[in-house]
Amino acid sequence: MKKRFMALALAMVLISTVMLSFSVPVLAISPIAASFEDGDVNIQVSAGELRSNGTYMLTVHRENGTPVANSFTANANGGLSATLRIGMAEGTHTISIVPVGTGGKTLMGEVIVVLPVTHNLALTVDPAAANSEAGGTVSVNFTINRGGYTGALTITSTPAWMPQLSLPAGSDSTISGTVTVPAETAANLHNIVFTVARVSTQPGHITVNSGTAALAVTVTEASVTPNPAVTSVTVTPATANVQQGDTRQFTHTLVGTDLGENNENLPENQRGVTWTASAGTIANGLLTVPATVPVGTEITVTATSVFNTNAYGTATATVTAATVTPVVTAVTVTPATANVQQGSTRQFSAEVAGTNLADNQRNVTWSATAGGTITASGLLTVPSSTTAGTIITVTARSVFDNSVYGTARVTVTAAAQQPPSGGTRPPSGGGAGGWVLRPITRPSTPTVTTPTQPGTTAQNVSIAAPQGEQIVNIPANTLQQLASGNAALEITTDYATVTIPAAALRSIMNQAGGNVDIGIIVDATDSGVTVNFSIASGNTIISALPVPVQVSVALDDIGDINHHRLVATLEDGTIVGGSYDPATGLFTFETAITGEFIISYVENLNRLVVQLGSNIIIDLAGNAETQNMDVPPQIIDGRTMMPLRFMANALDANIGWNEAAREVTLALDGRILVLPIGQITSELAALGMDVPPMIIDGRTMVPLRFISEFFDAIVNWEDAARTIEVIR
């Protein structure tokens, strides 16, 4: 401020001096002192000697500088208004004016004083903080407060992570830039300082102070784009021995560069391999060698990279002979549950399941809890003294692996007493109120008829046990000869004969481990005749056969009872069937299982016989009464269809008819069967019905076997006579 006052004072002195020096009118300018930017000075000049519209040269004599001359034209009043770019620093400068081209008088002595000017620049950056990977970029926006300065500006950064920005002269106050973080920058917090400044330092009387702003950049390590490559595959194990019929697991490892942990740099669906094997099969690296691959075969196992199919690895598996390891998995006892009367027996059988078991490894040991005893062949005996209701557990334990066993549950029932009419009763000619067996004369030693050689005409083979024996031992070689042909085997003991067809013999040979014992133990009691039919080979009990065998028991005179009411049942009352031949005195039934059977007289037994194509139905249990059917039985879609009314009468079932729904209802012993005409409901299909009820000639026809077996009846078909027998 003091400097300005001194300049003004000096200017006044000079003006006074000039005015005294010239006798001509004074050259007056305005202003005589001001702050001018870049020398732009608006000057008003007035002089009495200026010629109207005349041209004059106005010259500024700069302090310590070359004069600056400008040509101007005076106005009509003889005045001069001009804007001069003085381009001078602060100080005192003299003005002169002279007409152009006339050599006229020069007017001088007027001065102007140029004072200093100061501008303060301010800078703001957005954002003030940012994150970037090394080698990344950050976009920034700048706002500049010029502080009145209109000249050109630049923005620079320290460190120089941003190219210099330029703002031209004018009023622009915003600009954008990009900060590039060098790739080698360490991961850390880095501060970048931006500076805004004027472009030129001229003229010197103008001062422009720079402005700054800072950006804090948190730099992280640069992420690297992986470039994986698979060059080969390692298969483990490289060599291995694999038994015939066994498996071996192989694994793979990809070999290459930039694969990442667990091959994570590879596409997820290309991290694996495809497996191939020169023999056997392989899936997911698991090689399976069939038992048929020869010992010594070398199998090449190949794992090929999915990512690079030219990269692969191999291993060699050598096939060795299979080592058989027997394993017992389960023991099943048949029957699983049974009722056994006091003083009776029951045959049990056991099936040993497992892998690689030899026949002698399928043997079991038998045991029974208190209340009964059991033989090595599985024959349980319940003494008469065992209390009715006692539960006996029968256990068959594997000899090969005694940790594996199976059990059956036996319930002891009271011994049967003389039944009343309507149940079972002994024949009238039995004597002493009981059943009597008729012995079959036996030779003193067993008799074996040599079986037919394989390939020749089949002839039945007979084996007779000596008197007093009811179990026949058949040597393994004899059984093999019998099984190789098509002959049936007939075994005769004291009171019974069993005929075993060739298919059953072959099954027995396959299940047996050597010699076979076939027993037909027959015993007459007050309530009937028990037949214990058993087949055993050592500890192996054969309980089921693929085809039925025929068992015949010789009964003494049965008197005048209706022999059609004689029937064989299982111990639980399930009907097996059978028939009595008065001419031979033999009661014969068929069975495909071993166990205990009871032949008895059943007062309320139903037994009817029908013949295909015949209208006659014979009720054998009703003293051979006959009835005429208006529609005969006939075969439709492979099933024998029979009039419903006669079918129901034969079973003693009640019939119901729903006209609206066109449904027939059969009810017997608490069981109900609903039969829609012409339909097979899902429930009936689940029960096994495959031909629906239908109306033929005004009569409802139903499938005979399906209806019979639903109500637990036995159906026998005699092919030669084309007759059907239903027993219930």
C-alpha positions in Angstrom: 0.0 0.0 0.0 2.9 2.3 0.8 4.4 1.6 -2.6 1.1 2.6 -4.2 1.0 5.9 -2.4 4.6 6.7 -3.4 3.8 6.0 -7.0 0.8 8.2 -6.9 2.8 11.0 -5.4 5.5 10.7 -8.0 2.9 10.7 -10.7 1.4 13.9 -9.4 4.8 15.6 -9.3 5.6 14.5 -12.9 2.2 15.7 -14.1 2.8 19.1 -12.5 6.2 19.3 -14.1 5.0 18.5 -17.6 2.2 20.9 -17.3 4.6 23.7 -16.5 7.0 22.7 -19.4 4.5 23.0 -22.2 2.8 26.0 -23.4 0.4 24.1 -25.4 -2.8 22.6 -24.1 -2.2 19.8 -21.7 -2.4 16.2 -22.8 -4.7 14.7 -20.4 -5.1 10.9 -19.9 -7.2 8.9 -17.5 -6.5 6.9 -15.4 -3.0 7.8 -14.4 -2.6 4.9 -11.9 -4.3 1.5 -11.7 -3.7 -2.2 -11.5 -3.7 -3.6 -15.0 -3.5 -7.3 -16.0 -1.2 -8.2 -18.8 -0.8 -4.5 -19.7 -4.4 -4.1 -21.0 -4.9 -0.4 -20.3 -8.0 1.6 -21.3 -6.8 5.2 -21.7 -8.9 8.3 -22.4 -6.8 11.0 -24.1 -7.9 14.7 -24.6 -5.8 17.5 -26.1 -6.9 20.8 -27.4 -4.7 20.6 -30.5 -6.0 17.2 -31.7 -7.6 17.6 -35.1 -11.1 16.2 -35.5 -10.9 12.7 -37.0 -7.2 13.1 -37.4 -4.8 10.2 -37.2 -2.3 10.2 -34.3 0.4 7.9 -33.0 0.1 7.3 -29.3 3.4 6.1 -27.9 4.0 4.6 -24.4 7.6 5.2 -23.3 8.1 2.2 -21.1 10.4 2.3 -18.1 13.4 0.2 -19.0 11.8 -1.0 -22.1 11.2 -0.4 -25.8 8.4 2.1 -26.5 5.1 0.8 -27.7 3.4 2.8 -30.5 -0.2 2.5 -31.6 -2.1 4.4 -34.3 -5.5 5.9 -33.4 -8.0 8.2 -34.9 -9.3 11.2 -33.0 -13.0 11.7 -32.6 -15.1 14.6 -33.8 -14.5 16.5 -30.6 -10.8 16.2 -30.9 -10.6 13.5 -28.2 -8.9 10.1 -28.2 -10.1 6.9 -26.6 -7.8 4.0 -26.9 -7.1 0.6 -25.4 -3.4 -0.2 -25.3 -1.6 -3.5 -24.5 1.3 -1.9 -22.7 2.9 -5.2 -21.8 5.0 -3.6 -19.1 5.8 -4.4 -15.6 4.8 -2.3 -12.7 6.3 1.2 -12.7 5.9 4.7 -14.1 5.5 5.2 -17.9 5.3 8.3 -20.1 2.7 8.9 -22.8 3.3 10.9 -26.0 1.0 11.6 -28.9 1.9 13.0 -32.4 -0.1 13.5 -35.6 0.7 11.0 -38.2 2.3 12.1 -41.5 2.3 15.8 -40.6 5.4 16.2 -38.5 3.3 18.0 -36.0 4.1 18.8 -32.4 4.6 15.9 -30.1 2.7 16.1 -26.8 4.5 14.4 -24.0 4.7 14.4 -20.3 1.7 12.5 -19.2 2.4 9.3 -17.2 0.6 6.2 -16.1 1.5 4.1 -13.1 1.1 0.3 -13.4 0.6 -1.3 -9.9 1.1 -5.0 -9.0 -1.8 -7.6 -9.2 -2.2 -10.8 -7.1 -4.5 -13.8 -7.8 -4.9 -16.8 -5.5 -5.8 -20.1 -7.2 -7.6 -22.9 -5.4 -7.9 -26.6 -6.5 -10.3 -29.4 -5.5 -10.1 -33.1 -6.6 -12.9 -35.7 -6.7 -12.5 -38.3 -5.4 -10.1 -37.5 -2.6 -9.4 -41.2 -2.0 -9.5 -44.3 -4.3 -8.4 -47.9 -4.6 -6.4 -49.3 -7.5 -4.3 -52.3 -8.5 -0.8 -51.7 -9.5 -1.0 -50.9 -13.2 -4.6 -49.7 -12.8 -6.1 -46.3 -13.4 -8.2 -43.8 -11.4 -10.5 -41.2 -13.0 -10.5 -37.8 -11.3 -12.4 -34.5 -11.7 -10.9 -31.1 -10.8 -12.6 -27.9 -9.9 -10.5 -24.7 -10.0 -11.3 -21.4 -8.3 -9.4 -18.8 -10.4 -9.5 -16.0 -7.9 -10.2 -13.6 -10.7 -7.3 -14.7 -12.9 -8.4 -15.4 -16.5 -5.1 -16.5 -18.0 -4.1 -20.0 -19.1 -3.5 -22.6 -16.4 -1.9 -26.1 -16.0 -2.5 -28.9 -13.6 0.4 -31.3 -12.8 0.8 -34.3 -10.4 3.5 -35.3 -8.0 4.5 -38.1 -8.5 3.9 -37.7 -12.2 1.1 -40.4 -12.4 -1.1 -38.1 -14.5 -0.2 -36.3 -17.7 -0.2 -32.4 -17.4 -3.6 -30.9 -18.0 -4.0 -27.5 -19.7 -6.8 -24.9 -19.3 -6.8 -22.1 -21.9 -7.3 -18.5 -20.9 -10.8 -17.7 -20.0 -13.2 -18.7 -17.3 -13.0 -22.6 -17.6 -12.9 -23.9 -14.0 -13.4 -27.7 -14.4 -11.4 -30.5 -16.1 -11.1 -34.3 -15.8 -7.9 -36.4 -15.8 -6.7 -40.0 -15.5 -4.2 -41.2 -12.9 -2.2 -44.3 -14.0 -0.6 -46.3 -11.2 2.7 -47.7 -12.4 2.7 -51.5 -12.5 5.8 -51.7 -10.3 4.1 -49.6 -7.5 4.2 -51.4 -4.1 1.0 -52.3 -2.4 0.5 -49.5 0.0 -1.2 -46.1 0.6 0.2 -43.5 -1.8 -0.6 -39.7 -1.8 -0.7 -37.8 -5.1 -0.4 -34.0 -4.9 -2.0 -32.0 -7.8 -0.9 -28.4 -8.5 -2.7 -25.7 -10.6 -0.5 -22.8 -11.8 -0.4 -20.0 -14.4 1.2 -20.8 -17.7 3.4 -17.6 -18.0 5.1 -15.3 -15.4 4.7 -12.1 -17.7 3.9 -9.4 -17.1 5.8 -9.2 -13.9 3.3 -7.0 -12.1 0.8 -9.8 -12.0 1.3 -12.4 -9.2 -0.7 -15.8 -9.5 -0.4 -18.1 -6.5 -0.7 -21.8 -7.2 -3.3 -24.1 -5.6 -3.0 -27.8 -4.6 -5.1 -30.8 -3.8 -4.3 -34.4 -2.8 -5.6 -37.8 -3.8 -4.9 -40.8 -1.5 -4.6 -44.0 -3.5 -4.6 -47.4 -1.8 -2.6 -49.6 -4.2 -3.1 -53.4 -4.2 -1.1 -56.0 -6.0 -2.0 -56.4 -9.6 -4.2 -59.4 -10.5 -2.5 -61.7 -13.0 -4.5 -63.3 -15.7 -3.4 -67.0 -15.7 -2.2 -68.7 -18.8 -2.4 -72.4 -17.9 -0.9 -75.2 -20.0 -1.2 -79.0 -19.5 1.8 -80.8 -20.8 1.3 -84.4 -19.5 -0.7 -86.5 -17.1 0.7 -88.8 -14.4 -1.3 -91.9 -13.6 -1.0 -93.5 -10.2 -0.1 -96.3 -9.6 2.1 -96.6 -12.7 2.0 -100.4 -12.4 -0.4 -102.7 -10.6 -1.6 -106.3 -10.4 -5.3 -106.8 -10.7 -7.0 -110.2 -10.2 -9.4 -111.7 -12.6 -12.9 -110.5 -11.8 -11.5 -107.7 -9.5 -11.2 -103.9 -9.7 -8.4 -101.4 -9.2 -8.7 -97.6 -8.6 -6.3 -95.4 -10.6 -5.9 -91.6 -10.1 -4.4 -88.9 -12.2 -2.4 -85.7 -11.8 -2.2 -83.0 -14.4 1.3 -81.7 -15.1 1.9 -78.3 -16.7 2.4 -74.6 -15.9 0.2 -72.0 -14.3 -2.4 -74.6 -13.4 -3.1 -73.1 -9.9 -4.0 -75.0 -6.8 -6.2 -78.0 -7.6 -6.0 -76.9 -11.3 -8.2 -74.0 -10.4 -6.8 -71.9 -13.3 -8.4 -74.4 -15.8 -12.1 -74.1 -16.8 -14.0 -76.2 -14.3 -15.3 -78.6 -16.9 -11.8 -79.1 -18.3 -9.9 -80.1 -15.1 -10.5 -83.8 -15.5 -9.3 -86.6 -17.8 -11.0 -89.2 -19.9 -10.1 -92.8 -19.0 -9.6 -95.7 -21.5 -8.3 -99.2 -21.0 -7.0 -101.7 -23.6 -9.0 -104.5 -21.9 -11.8 -104.6 -19.3 -13.7 -101.4 -18.6 -12.8 -98.3 -16.7 -14.9 -95.4 -15.4 -13.7 -92.5 -13.2 -10.4 -94.3 -12.9 -11.9 -97.6 -11.6 -10.7 -100.5 -13.8 -12.8 -103.6 -13.8 -11.2 -106.8 -15.1 -13.6 -109.5 -16.2 -13.0 -113.0 -14.9 -12.5 -114.0 -18.6 -9.4 -111.9 -19.2 -6.4 -114.3 -19.4 -3.9 -114.3 -16.6 -0.8 -112.4 -17.6 -2.6 -109.9 -19.8 -1.1 -106.4 -19.6 -3.8 -103.8 -19.7 -2.8 -100.2 -20.6 -4.7 -97.6 -18.7 -4.7 -94.2 -20.3 -5.8 -90.8 -18.8 -6.1 -88.0 -21.4 -6.4 -84.4 -20.4 -9.8 -82.8 -21.3 -8.1 -79.4 -21.5 -5.4 -80.6 -23.9 -6.1 -83.9 -25.6 -2.5 -84.2 -26.7 -1.4 -84.5 -23.1 -1.9 -88.0 -21.5 -0.4 -90.5 -19.2 -0.5 -94.3 -18.9 -0.2 -97.1 -16.4 0.1 -100.8 -16.8 -2.2 -103.3 -15.0 -1.1 -107.0 -15.1 -3.9 -109.5 -14.7 -3.4 -112.2 -12.1 -5.4 -115.3 -11.1 -8.4 -114.6 -9.0 -8.2 -115.4 -5.3 -11.5 -116.7 -4.1 -12.5 -115.4 -0.7 -15.6 -117.1 0.7 -18.0 -114.8 2.4 -21.2 -115.7 4.3 -23.7 -112.9 4.2 -26.9 -114.4 5.6 -28.7 -117.5 6.8 -32.4 -117.9 6.1 -34.5 -120.4 8.1 -37.6 -121.8 6.5 -40.3 -121.6 7.6 -39.7 -118.4 9.5 -42.7 -119.0 11.8 -44.5 -122.2 12.5 -47.0 -123.7 14.9 -46.0 -127.2 16.3 -48.3 -129.3 18.3 -47.2 -130.9 21.6 -45.7 -134.3 20.8 -45.1 -133.4 17.1 -42.2 -132.7 14.9 -41.4 -130.0 12.3 -38.7 -130.0 9.6 -36.7 -126.8 9.2 -34.3 -125.9 6.4 -31.6 -123.3 6.2 -30.2 -121.5 3.2 -26.7 -120.0 3.5 -26.2 -117.0 1.2 -22.8 -115.6 0.3 -20.1 -115.4 -2.3 -17.5 -117.9 -3.4 -18.9 -120.5 -1.0 -18.1 -124.2 -1.6 -20.9 -126.7 -0.8 -19.3 -127.7 2.4 -19.1 -124.0 3.4 -22.9 -123.7 3.3 -23.5 -126.1 6.3 -25.2 -124.9 9.5 -25.5 -126.1 13.1 -29.0 -126.3 14.6 -30.1 -125.3 18.0 -33.4 -124.7 19.8 -34.3 -123.0 23.0 -36.0 -124.7 25.9 -39.2 -126.6 25.0 -37.9 -128.6 22.0 -34.9 -130.5 20.6 -33.6 -130.3 17.1 -31.4 -132.8 15.1 -28.4 -132.0 13.0 -30.6 -132.1 9.9 -33.1 -129.5 11.3 -35.9 -131.8 12.5 -37.5 -130.1 15.6 -39.2 -132.3 18.1 -41.6 -130.8 20.7 -42.3 -133.1 23.6 -45.8 -133.7 24.8 -44.7 -132.2 28.1 -43.9 -128.7 26.6 -46.5 -126.2 27.7 -48.9 -124.9 25.0 -48.0 -121.3 24.1 -44.3 -121.8 24.6 -42.2 -119.9 22.1 -39.2 -121.8 20.8 -36.5 -120.1 18.8 -34.8 -122.3 16.2 -31.4 -121.1 15.2 -29.3 -122.2 12.2 -25.7 -120.9 12.5 -23.2 -120.9 9.7 -20.4 -123.4 10.3 -18.0 -121.4 8.1 -18.7 -118.1 9.9 -20.5 -118.6 13.2 -21.2 -114.9 13.5 -23.9 -115.3 10.8 -27.1 -117.0 11.7 -30.8 -117.1 11.0 -33.8 -117.9 13.3 -37.3 -119.1 13.2 -40.1 -118.6 15.7 -42.1 -121.7 16.8 -45.3 -121.5 18.8 -46.2 -124.7 20.7 -49.9 -125.5 20.3 -52.0 -128.0 22.3 -52.1 -131.6 20.9 -55.2 -132.3 18.7 -58.0 -134.2 20.4 -60.6 -136.4 18.8 -62.4 -133.8 16.6 -66.2 -133.4 16.6 -68.3 -133.8 13.5 -67.5 -131.0 11.1 -63.7 -131.0 11.9 -61.4 -134.0 11.2 -62.1 -137.4 12.4 -60.5 -140.9 11.9 -61.9 -143.4 9.4 -64.7 -145.7 10.7 -62.6 -148.7 10.0 -59.5 -147.5 11.8 -60.0 -149.5 14.9 -59.5 -148.1 18.5 -60.8 -144.8 17.1 -57.5 -143.9 15.3 -55.8 -143.9 12.0 -54.0 -147.0 10.8 -51.2 -147.3 8.2 -50.9 -150.3 5.9 -47.3 -151.5 5.7 -45.7 -151.9 2.3 -43.7 -155.1 2.0 -40.0 -154.2 1.8 -37.0 -156.4 1.0 -34.4 -156.9 3.7 -31.8 -154.9 1.8 -32.2 -151.8 -0.4 -32.9 -152.4 -4.1 -31.6 -150.0 -6.7 -32.6 -150.3 -10.4 -29.7 -149.1 -12.6 -30.7 -145.8 -14.2 -30.9 -145.4 -17.9 -27.6 -144.1 -19.5 -27.8 -140.5 -20.7 -29.2 -140.1 -24.1 -31.3 -143.3 -24.1 -35.0 -143.6 -23.5 -35.9 -142.6 -19.9 -37.0 -145.2 -17.5 -38.1 -144.6 -13.9 -35.6 -145.7 -11.3 -36.8 -147.4 -8.1 -35.0 -147.4 -4.7 -36.5 -149.4 -1.8 -35.4 -149.0 1.8 -35.2 -152.1 4.0 -38.1 -152.7 6.4 -38.1 -150.5 9.5 -36.3 -147.7 7.8 -37.9 -144.5 6.6 -34.8 -142.6 5.4 -33.0 -143.6 2.2 -29.3 -142.6 1.5 -28.6 -141.9 -2.2 -24.8 -141.9 -3.1 -23.6 -138.8 -4.9 -22.6 -140.8 -8.0 -26.0 -142.4 -8.2 -27.7 -139.0 -7.9 -25.4 -137.7 -10.6 -26.4 -140.6 -13.0 -30.0 -140.0 -12.3 -29.8 -136.2 -12.8 -28.0 -136.6 -16.1 -31.0 -138.5 -17.6 -34.7 -137.8 -17.8 -35.8 -140.6 -15.5 -37.9 -140.1 -12.4 -36.7 -141.6 -9.0 -39.2 -143.6 -7.0 -38.3 -144.2 -3.3 -40.4 -146.6 -1.2 -40.3 -146.9 2.6 -42.4 -148.8 5.1 -45.6 -146.8 4.5 -45.0 -144.3 1.7 -43.7 -143.8 -1.8 -42.2 -140.6 -3.2 -41.7 -140.0 -6.9 -39.2 -137.3 -7.8 -39.1 -136.1 -11.4 -35.8 -135.5 -13.3 -36.0 -131.7 -13.0 -36.2 -132.0 -9.2 -33.3 -134.5 -9.1 -31.1 -132.1 -11.0 -32.0 -129.3 -8.5 -31.2 -131.6 -5.6 -27.8 -132.5 -7.1 -27.0 -128.8 -7.6 -27.8 -128.0 -4.0 -26.3 -131.1 -2.4 -22.7 -131.4 -1.3 -22.4 -135.2 -1.6 -24.6 -138.1 -0.6 -28.3 -137.2 -0.1 -30.7 -138.5 2.6 -34.4 -138.5 1.6 -36.8 -139.2 4.4 -40.5 -140.1 4.3 -41.4 -140.4 8.0 -45.0 -141.4 8.4 -46.9 -141.6 11.7 -50.6 -142.3 12.5 -52.2 -140.3 15.3 -55.7 -139.9 16.6 -56.3 -136.8 14.4 -54.6 -137.9 11.2 -51.5 -139.2 9.5 -48.4 -137.0 9.6 -45.9 -137.2 6.8 -42.5 -135.6 7.4 -40.8 -135.3 4.0 -37.2 -134.2 4.1 -34.1 -133.9 1.8 -30.7 -133.3 3.4 -27.1 -133.5 2.4 -24.9 -133.2 5.5 -26.0 -130.0 7.1 -27.5 -128.7 4.0 -31.3 -128.8 4.1 -33.1 -128.6 0.7 -36.4 -127.0 1.4 -37.7 -126.1 -2.1 -37.8 -127.8 -5.5 -38.5 -126.3 -9.0 -41.2 -128.9 -9.7 -43.6 -130.9 -7.4 -42.8 -134.4 -6.2 -45.6 -137.0 -5.7 -46.0 -138.5 -2.2 -48.3 -141.6 -1.7 -49.1 -142.9 1.7 -50.7 -146.4 2.3 -53.8 -146.2 4.5 -55.6 -149.2 6.0 -59.3 -149.7 5.5 -60.9 -146.3 6.0 -64.4 -147.7 6.1 -67.4 -146.0 4.7 -66.4 -142.4 5.1 -66.4 -140.1 2.0 -62.8 -140.4 1.0 -63.2 -137.2 -1.1 -63.0 -135.4 2.3 -59.5 -136.6 2.9 -57.0 -133.9 2.3 -53.4 -133.1 3.0 -52.6 -129.8 4.8 -49.6 -128.0 6.2 -49.3 -127.8 10.0 -50.9 -124.3 9.9 -53.9 -125.6 8.1 -53.0 -124.5 4.6 -54.6 -126.9 2.2 -52.1 -128.8 0.0 -54.7 -131.1 -1.7 -54.4 -134.8 -2.6 -56.8 -137.6 -3.2 -57.5 -141.2 -2.0 -57.7 -144.1 -4.4 -59.9 -146.8 -2.9 -58.5 -149.4 -5.3 -54.9 -149.1 -4.1 -55.5 -147.7 -0.6 -53.0 -144.9 -1.4 -53.5 -141.3 -0.5 -51.5 -139.2 -3.0 -50.6 -135.5 -2.9 -48.0 -133.3 -4.7 -45.6 -130.8 -3.1 -42.7 -128.6 -4.2 -41.5 -128.0 -0.6 -40.3 -130.3 2.1 -41.7 -130.3 5.7 -44.5 -131.8 7.7 -47.8 -132.6 6.1 -51.0 -133.9 7.8 -53.5 -136.2 6.1 -56.9 -135.9 7.8 -60.6 -136.1 7.2 -62.3 -132.7 7.0 -66.1 -132.8 7.4 -66.7 -129.3 5.9 -64.3 -129.7 3.0 -65.4 -128.5 -0.4 -64.1 -130.4 -3.4 -65.6 -129.9 -6.9 -64.6 -131.0 -10.3 -65.5 -129.4 -13.6 -64.5 -130.4 -17.1 -63.9 -128.0 -19.9 -66.7 -128.0 -22.4 -69.0 -129.9 -20.0 -72.1 -128.4 -18.3 -71.7 -130.8 -15.3 -70.1 -129.8 -12.0 -69.4 -132.6 -9.5 -69.3 -131.9 -5.8 -67.1 -134.8 -4.7 -67.1 -133.8 -1.1 -70.9 -133.9 -1.2 -71.1 -137.6 -2.1 -70.5 -137.0 -5.8 -73.6 -134.8 -6.3 -73.8 -133.2 -9.7 -75.3 -130.0 -10.9 -76.0 -128.8 -14.4 -74.6 -125.4 -15.5 -76.4 -123.6 -18.3 -73.1 -122.1 -19.5 -70.1 -124.5 -19.4 -66.6 -123.4 -18.3 -64.5 -122.1 -21.2 -61.0 -120.7 -21.7 -60.8 -117.0 -22.6 -57.5 -115.3 -23.0 -55.8 -118.3 -21.4 -58.0 -118.3 -18.3 -60.7 -120.7 -17.4 -64.0 -118.7 -16.9 -66.8 -120.3 -14.9 -70.3 -119.2 -14.0 -70.2 -117.1 -10.8 -73.1 -118.8 -9.0 -71.6 -122.2 -9.2 -68.2 -120.9 -8.3 -69.6 -119.2 -5.2 -71.6 -122.3 -4.2 -68.5 -124.5 -4.5 -66.7 -122.2 -2.1 -69.7 -121.5 0.2 -69.3 -117.8 -0.5 -72.1 -115.2 -0.4 -73.0 -113.3 -3.5 -74.0 -109.6 -3.8 -75.0 -107.7 -6.9 -75.0 -103.9 -7.4 -77.1 -103.1 -10.5 -76.3 -99.4 -10.6 -72.5 -100.0 -10.4 -72.7 -103.4 -12.3 -70.5 -105.0 -9.6 -70.5 -108.4 -8.1 -69.5 -108.9 -4.5 -68.2 -112.2 -3.0 -67.8 -112.6 0.7 -66.3 -115.5 2.6 -64.7 -115.8 6.1 -64.6 -112.0 6.5 -62.9 -111.4 3.1 -64.7 -109.4 0.5 -64.0 -109.3 -3.2 -65.6 -106.6 -5.5 -65.7 -107.5 -9.2 -66.9 -104.8 -11.7 -68.2 -106.4 -14.9 -65.8 -105.9 -17.8 -63.2 -104.1 -15.7 -59.9 -104.8 -13.9 -59.4 -102.2 -11.2 -55.9 -101.4 -10.0 -56.6 -103.3 -6.8 -57.6 -106.4 -8.7 -54.6 -106.1 -11.1 -52.3 -105.9 -8.0 -53.9 -109.2 -6.8 -53.1 -110.8 -10.1 -56.3 -110.7 -12.1 -55.7 -110.4 -15.8 -59.1 -111.3 -17.4 -62.1 -109.3 -16.2 -65.5 -110.7 -15.2 -67.9 -110.8 -18.2 -71.4 -111.8 -19.1 -71.8 -114.7 -21.5 -75.3 -115.9 -22.5 -76.8 -114.0 -19.6 -74.4 -115.5 -17.0 -71.6 -113.7 -15.1 -68.4 -115.6 -15.8 -65.4 -115.2 -13.5 -61.8 -116.4 -13.7 -61.9 -119.7 -11.7 -58.2 -119.8 -10.5 -58.1 -116.2 -9.4 -61.4 -116.5 -7.4 -60.3 -119.8 -5.9 -56.8 -118.7 -4.8 -58.1 -115.4 -3.4 -60.1 -117.5 -0.9 -57.2 -119.8 -0.2 -58.5 -122.7 -2.3 -56.3 -125.2 -4.1 -56.7 -125.5 -7.9 -55.5 -128.7 -9.7 -55.5 -129.2 -13.4 -55.6 -132.6 -15.0 -54.3 -132.2 -18.5 -55.3 -135.6 -19.9 -58.9 -135.4 -18.8 -59.0 -131.6 -19.1 -60.6 -131.4 -15.7 -60.2 -128.8 -12.9 -60.4 -129.6 -9.2 -61.0 -127.0 -6.6 -60.4 -127.9 -3.0 -61.2 -125.7 0.0 
